[in-house]
Amino acid sequence: MDWRGFAEQMAELSRRLLAQESPQATLDEIVSAAVELIDGCDAAGVLALRKGRAVTLAAHGDVVEESDRLQGELGEGPCFDAARTTNDDRYFRIADLRDAPGWPRYAPAARGLGIGSMMGFLLYTRDQDFGALDFYSRRPGVFTPDSETAGWLLASHAAVALAGARTVDQLEHALETRHAIGEAMGILRERHRLSEDDAFAVLRRISQHHNIKLRDVAQNIRGDAPKKP
């Protein structure tokens, strides 16, 4: 393994991930990079659990979503386990799916999909878990200890980039919400001669009475307001 060359690829990947415009674009770039950078990797995906259900957040290769669907239906599988782990077992490597006794129903079904070997890593930072980044190969015996180290490095870079993307996305969403509420309050103040506090109280009462988000109330008021010529 040319670790110096791989380090340069990781540096370039970090720049690519930071250039993405949304968390979903970041996820899509992560799985694309996994196939591009990890020797023998034919497909990659990110699986997360949402209320106990397996959800494919990103996929590069047709086998990914079918594998995730199987694991969700069967309630077992390496990616499924990695996504829900609460201990230090934050990764797995299966050199040959013909010898995977831990998943007696998933392993033969995965072989039927043409999967020979797999490995995966939990995408996590100190405060957040984002799901499992999973690597697939059609051939058994492809993923080695070096592959495991490379995958871990890629997953570490990916988790940090994804955390940053979500933070930026949340900040932009918060700014949009603040702007929408401010405009709606201005409309109410002008229309009904209200103070700023009274205008906000009206928005809050509507939100609570109809059980809808304050931002949605504000957007509805903005939409009802007559357009200035």
ZAMARGU-4260 file (C-alpha; in steps of 0.2 Angstrom, whole numbers, plus 5000, padded with zeros to 4 digits):
<rodrens>
0) 5000/5000/5000 | 5007/5017/4995 | 5002/5026/5011 | 5010/5043/5005 | 5000/5042/4989
5) 4984/5038/4999 | 4987/5052/5011 | 4987/5064/4996 | 4971/5057/4990 | 4963/5059/5007
10) 4969/5077/5007 | 4961/5080/4990 | 4945/5071/4996 | 4944/5083/5011 | 4944/5097/4999
15) 4930/5089/4988 | 4919/5085/5003 | 4920/5103/5009 | 4915/5110/4992 | 4899/5101/4992
20) 4883/5111/4994 | 4872/5100/5005 | 4873/5085/5017 | 4866/5074/5004 | 4879/5080/4991
25) 4892/5076/5004 | 4885/5059/5007 | 4885/5055/4988 | 4903/5061/4986 | 4908/5050/5001
30) 4901/5034/4993 | 4908/5038/4976 | 4925/5041/4984 | 4924/5024/4993 | 4923/5015/4976
35) 4936/5026/4968 | 4949/5025/4982 | 4948/5008/4990 | 4956/4994/4980 | 4943/4981/4975
40) 4928/4990/4981 | 4914/4988/4968 | 4900/4997/4977 | 4898/5008/4993 | 4883/5015/5003
45) 4878/5023/5019 | 4865/5014/5030 | 4857/5022/5045 | 4843/5017/5057 | 4828/5028/5058
50) 4816/5022/5072 | 4822/5005/5070 | 4821/5004/5051 | 4836/5003/5039 | 4837/5018/5028
55) 4849/5020/5013 | 4856/5037/5014 | 4867/5036/4999 | 4872/5022/4987 | 4885/5020/4973
60) 4881/5003/4965 | 4865/4994/4963 | 4868/4980/4976 | 4869/4993/4990 | 4850/4996/4992
65) 4845/4978/4989 | 4858/4973/5003 | 4851/4987/5015 | 4833/4981/5011 | 4838/4963/5015
70) 4846/4968/5032 | 4831/4979/5037 | 4819/4965/5033 | 4829/4951/5041 | 4834/4962/5056
75) 4852/4956/5054 | 4868/4959/5044 | 4885/4968/5046 | 4880/4985/5040 | 4864/4984/5051
80) 4874/4980/5066 | 4887/4993/5063 | 4874/5007/5061 | 4866/5002/5078 | 4881/4999/5088
85) 4883/5007/5105 | 4900/4999/5110 | 4917/5000/5103 | 4914/4988/5088 | 4912/5002/5076
90) 4919/4993/5061 | 4919/4976/5053 | 4928/4966/5039 | 4921/4950/5031 | 4935/4943/5020
95) 4923/4930/5013 | 4904/4929/5015 | 4904/4910/5013 | 4911/4910/5031 | 4900/4923/5040
100) 4891/4913/5054 | 4886/4929/5063 | 4872/4932/5050 | 4864/4915/5046 | 4850/4922/5035
105) 4859/4938/5028 | 4875/4930/5022 | 4868/4917/5010 | 4856/4930/5003 | 4870/4942/5001
110) 4880/4929/4991 | 4865/4928/4980 | 4866/4946/4976 | 4884/4943/4970 | 4893/4950/4986
115) 4909/4941/4990 | 4917/4952/5004 | 4912/4967/5014 | 4918/4979/5027 | 4910/4994/5035
120) 4913/5008/5048 | 4902/5019/5059 | 4903/5037/5053 | 4904/5046/5070 | 4911/5061/5079
125) 4911/5064/5097 | 4893/5070/5098 | 4885/5062/5082 | 4883/5045/5073 | 4878/5047/5055
130) 4876/5029/5050 | 4888/5015/5043 | 4899/5018/5028 | 4899/5001/5019 | 4911/4994/5006
135) 4906/4979/4994 | 4916/4968/4983 | 4910/4955/4971 | 4925/4944/4975 | 4930/4936/4991
140) 4946/4939/5000 | 4948/4957/4993 | 4948/4967/5008 | 4964/4965/5018 | 4970/4973/5034
145) 4977/4987/5023 | 4960/4990/5016 | 4953/4991/5033 | 4965/5005/5038 | 4962/5014/5022
150) 4943/5012/5025 | 4945/5019/5043 | 4954/5034/5037 | 4941/5038/5023 | 4927/5036/5036
155) 4936/5047/5048 | 4938/5061/5035 | 4920/5058/5029 | 4912/5059/5047 | 4920/5076/5050
160) 4915/5083/5033 | 4897/5077/5036 | 4896/5085/5053 | 4902/5101/5045 | 4890/5100/5031
165) 4875/5097/5043 | 4881/5112/5054 | 4881/5123/5039 | 4864/5117/5033 | 4857/5119/5050
170) 4864/5137/5051 | 4857/5142/5034 | 4840/5134/5039 | 4840/5144/5055 | 4844/5160/5045
175) 4830/5157/5033 | 4818/5154/5047 | 4823/5170/5056 | 4821/5180/5040 | 4804/5172/5036
180) 4797/5176/5054 | 4804/5194/5053 | 4795/5197/5037 | 4779/5189/5044 | 4780/5200/5059
185) 4782/5216/5049 | 4767/5211/5038 | 4756/5209/5054 | 4763/5225/5062 | 4759/5235/5046
190) 4742/5227/5044 | 4735/5227/5061 | 4746/5241/5069 | 4754/5229/5082 | 4770/5231/5092
195) 4784/5219/5088 | 4780/5208/5104 | 4762/5207/5100 | 4765/5202/5082 | 4776/5188/5088
200) 4763/5183/5100 | 4751/5181/5086 | 4762/5170/5077 | 4765/5159/5092 | 4747/5158/5096
205) 4743/5152/5078 | 4757/5140/5079 | 4751/5132/5095 | 4733/5132/5090 | 4735/5123/5074
210) 4750/5113/5079 | 4761/5119/5065 | 4779/5125/5065 | 4782/5144/5068 | 4792/5145/5051
215) 4777/5137/5042 | 4765/5150/5050 | 4777/5164/5044 | 4778/5157/5027 | 4759/5156/5025
220) 4757/5175/5031 | 4770/5180/5018 | 4761/5171/5005 | 4745/5179/5009 | 4752/5196/5009
225) 4748/5207/4994 | 4763/5210/4983 | 4770/5227/4982 | 4770/5235/4964
</rodrens>
